Amino acid sequence: MSEAQTKVIKTDSQMNTKPLRVENGAEKPPSLRSLRVEAEIYAISRTLEYTGWNRRRAAQLLSISYRGILYKIRQHNLSPRPREQEQGVGQILKADSQS
């Protein structure tokens, strides 16, 4: 598939660029199922981040059962992002005093 055959569209849910599928020279939009799955992943991921990965609270906010959210997390292979190292006040002051 060449660049001339691929068009790029933006999805509202994640604002990522997604190429349209090209079959026999005709462009086909993403399927409803793929869009639903993408929206589901986005909603669950954002809610888990918002709650600090408190799955019970996230399930409550999404109006689904706790077992339901556990199933979706496994189904979509979701995992928390690694936390960036945060500098404590002591480390900042120590670094400033060495300068």
C-alpha positions, -999 to +999 in steps of 0.1 A: +000+000+000+016+033-011+011+067+006-011+078-023-035+050-015-038+058+022-058+087+036-055+098+072-085+106+094-087+118+130-108+101+156-126+122+182-118+098+210-080+098+209-071+123+182-047+097+167-043+094+130-058+062+115-054+052+079-085+041+061-085+004+049-080+001+012-094-030-005-094-034-043-086+003-047-117+014-027-114+031+006-134+017+035-140+035+068-132+017+101-159-007+112-185+002+139-171-026+160-135-013+159-147+022+168-168+009+197-138-011+210-116+019+207-140+041+225-144+015+253-106+013+257-104+051+258-131+055+284-118+027+307-082+039+304-091+076+312-113+066+341-086+043+356-060+071+353-085+096+369-090+072+399-054+063+402-062+028+390-088+023+417-108-003+398-138-003+421-142+034+418-136+034+381-163+007+377-187+028+397-180+059+376-185+039+344-217+022+358-204-013+352-197-041+377-163-046+393-160-080+376-170-063+343-141-038+345-117-066+355-128-085+324-124-055+302-089-047+316-078-083+308-096-084+275-079-052+262-046-059+280-046-025+299-020-017+324-010+014+344+016+037+330+049+037+348+051+066+371+078+092+363+103+098+390+092+126+411+117+147+429+110+153+465+116+187+481+146+173+499+162+162+466+156+196+450+171+215+479+201+191+480+207+197+443+204+235+447+228+236+476+255+216+456+254+242+428 
